[in-house]
Amino acid sequence: MFSVNTGCVKIISVANSMKTSIKDMFARASQAFISGCFGCFGAMVTVVIVLLIGGLVFGGIFGSSITQAVTTLFDGVAQAIEGLSNILQGRAGPFSNGYTSLIPTPTGELPSLEVFMTLGENPNGNRLTRISQSDSPQAFFWVQQQGNSEVTFRLMLTEPDGSADQFGPLFTTRSDGQPRNCGRFATRAQLGNYTLKAMIGNTVVGELNFVVE
């Protein structure tokens, strides 16, 4: 009986010790976080004070530089916060090439989008599926939805080597039902077969297959 009681006392002692260690760990982490926040704030305030003193000492020319520097500083902080928010919400990421890489898929039935290509910036021109390499910089891509609703989508272009990349930024269909101009190739396209897909979320809602020859 004595040995059992002794074992129980040891277990309780170890549990209490672990509980105390966890509390200490959280307390130190909280202190470090708060100290870091106050440190950043203090650094920003110090920079602003130094710039203001410099403006008072050196006059108007330096004063305009102060205003620009302070504006740039706070704009940079705001952009950093916005960028972090976008990443945390899945609206941007390291593989998005600066564009939003994924659109939340809306609930309900998805619309069907028509994807087509013309030579020249005229959606009423002949719709083509074959173009010459020399004409490729003049080939414009269009997406149209029948109806008066607006739908946000992205374009994914699969090239002849099989690689696929987002083509342009996010687009929105026109509420008047007219085709949306989605741009063109920046330079001559490589020879081969291409596929341009209109996607909402991960769902393909329109597709164009064409050849550059």
C-alpha positions in Angstrom: 0.0 0.0 0.0 2.9 2.4 0.8 4.5 1.8 -2.6 1.2 2.5 -4.5 0.6 5.7 -2.6 4.2 6.8 -3.3 3.7 6.1 -7.0 0.5 8.2 -7.1 2.3 11.0 -5.4 5.1 10.9 -8.0 2.5 10.9 -10.9 0.7 13.9 -9.4 4.0 15.7 -8.9 5.0 15.1 -12.5 1.6 16.2 -13.8 1.8 19.4 -11.8 5.3 20.0 -13.0 4.3 19.6 -16.7 1.3 21.9 -16.2 3.5 24.6 -14.7 6.0 24.2 -17.6 3.2 24.7 -20.2 2.0 27.8 -18.4 5.5 29.2 -18.3 5.9 28.4 -22.0 2.7 30.2 -23.0 3.5 33.1 -20.7 7.0 33.6 -22.3 5.5 33.3 -25.8 2.9 35.9 -25.0 5.6 38.2 -23.6 7.8 37.8 -26.6 4.9 38.5 -29.0 3.8 41.6 -27.1 7.4 42.8 -26.9 7.8 42.4 -30.7 4.7 44.4 -31.4 5.7 47.2 -29.1 9.2 47.1 -30.6 7.9 47.5 -34.2 5.6 50.3 -33.1 8.4 52.0 -31.2 10.7 51.8 -34.3 8.0 53.4 -36.5 7.4 56.2 -34.0 11.2 56.8 -33.7 11.6 57.1 -37.5 8.7 59.6 -37.6 10.1 61.7 -34.8 13.6 61.8 -36.4 12.1 62.8 -39.7 10.0 65.6 -38.0 13.1 66.9 -36.2 15.0 66.9 -39.5 12.2 68.9 -41.1 12.3 71.5 -38.4 16.1 71.8 -38.6 16.6 71.7 -42.4 13.5 73.5 -43.6 10.9 73.1 -46.3 12.9 70.9 -48.8 13.6 68.3 -46.2 10.0 68.7 -45.0 8.6 67.5 -48.4 11.0 64.5 -48.2 9.6 63.8 -44.8 6.0 63.7 -46.0 6.9 61.4 -48.9 9.0 59.1 -46.7 6.3 58.8 -44.0 3.6 58.2 -46.7 5.8 55.5 -48.3 6.4 53.9 -44.9 2.8 53.6 -44.0 1.8 52.5 -47.5 4.3 49.7 -47.4 3.0 48.5 -44.0 -0.6 48.6 -45.4 0.4 46.7 -48.5 2.2 44.1 -46.4 -0.8 43.6 -44.2 -3.1 43.3 -47.3 -0.8 40.8 -49.0 -0.6 38.6 -45.9 -4.4 38.8 -45.6 -4.8 37.6 -49.2 -2.4 34.7 -48.7 -4.2 33.6 -45.5 -7.5 33.7 -47.3 -6.2 31.8 -50.3 -6.7 34.7 -52.7 -3.0 34.9 -53.7 0.1 32.8 -53.3 3.7 32.2 -54.6 2.5 30.4 -57.7 -0.1 32.9 -58.9 2.4 35.0 -61.0 0.9 38.1 -59.3 -2.7 37.1 -60.1 -5.4 35.6 -58.1 -4.9 31.9 -58.6 -8.2 30.5 -57.4 -11.7 31.7 -57.5 -14.2 30.3 -55.0 -16.6 28.1 -56.8 -20.2 29.5 -56.4 -23.0 27.3 -55.3 -25.6 26.1 -57.7 -25.4 25.5 -61.4 -22.4 27.1 -63.1 -22.8 29.0 -66.4 -21.4 28.0 -69.7 -18.9 30.4 -71.2 -18.0 30.7 -74.9 -14.3 31.1 -75.6 -13.2 32.2 -79.1 -10.4 34.0 -81.0 -10.4 36.6 -83.7 -7.7 38.5 -85.6 -7.8 42.1 -84.5 -9.6 43.7 -81.7 -13.1 43.0 -83.1 -15.3 40.4 -81.5 -17.5 40.3 -84.6 -14.6 39.2 -86.8 -14.2 35.6 -88.1 -13.8 33.2 -85.2 -10.6 31.2 -85.8 -9.1 27.9 -84.6 -6.0 28.1 -86.8 -3.6 31.1 -87.1 -0.1 31.6 -88.5 2.8 32.3 -86.2 3.3 35.7 -87.7 -0.4 36.6 -87.0 -0.4 35.3 -83.4 0.4 38.7 -81.8 -2.8 40.0 -83.5 -5.0 37.2 -82.2 -7.4 38.4 -79.5 -9.2 36.1 -77.1 -12.8 36.7 -76.1 -15.2 35.1 -73.5 -18.9 35.6 -73.7 -21.9 34.5 -71.5 -25.4 34.6 -72.7 -27.5 36.7 -70.3 -27.1 39.8 -68.2 -25.3 38.4 -65.1 -21.7 38.9 -64.3 -19.4 36.0 -63.6 -15.8 36.1 -62.5 -13.5 33.6 -64.1 -9.8 32.9 -65.0 -8.2 31.6 -68.1 -5.7 28.7 -68.2 -3.5 28.3 -71.3 -2.0 25.0 -72.1 1.0 25.3 -74.4 2.4 22.8 -77.0 4.9 21.5 -74.5 2.1 20.6 -72.1 2.8 23.3 -69.5 -0.2 25.3 -68.3 -0.2 28.8 -66.9 -2.8 31.4 -66.0 -3.5 33.8 -68.9 -3.9 37.3 -67.6 -5.6 38.4 -64.4 -9.1 37.5 -63.3 -11.9 38.5 -65.7 -15.6 39.2 -65.3 -18.2 38.7 -68.0 -20.0 41.7 -69.3 -23.5 42.3 -67.9 -24.8 43.4 -71.3 -24.0 40.0 -72.8 -21.2 41.3 -75.1 -17.9 39.4 -75.3 -15.2 40.3 -72.8 -11.8 41.2 -74.3 -9.3 39.0 -72.5 -6.2 40.2 -74.3 -3.7 38.6 -76.7 -0.2 37.1 -77.0 2.5 39.6 -76.0 4.9 38.1 -78.6 4.9 35.5 -81.3 3.4 32.3 -80.1 5.3 29.0 -80.4 4.2 26.6 -83.1 1.8 23.9 -82.0 -1.5 23.0 -80.4 -3.0 25.2 -77.6 -5.9 24.9 -75.3 -7.5 27.9 -73.6 -9.8 27.1 -70.7 -12.2 29.4 -68.9 -12.5 28.2 -65.2 -14.6 29.1 -62.2 -12.9 27.6 -59.2 -11.5 24.3 -60.4 -14.3 23.7 -62.9 -13.9 24.2 -66.7 -16.9 26.2 -68.0 -15.6 27.0 -71.5 -12.7 25.8 -73.8 -11.0 26.8 -77.0 -8.6 24.5 -78.9 -6.5 26.2 -81.6 -3.3 25.7 -83.6 -0.4 28.1 -84.3 1.2 27.0 -87.6 
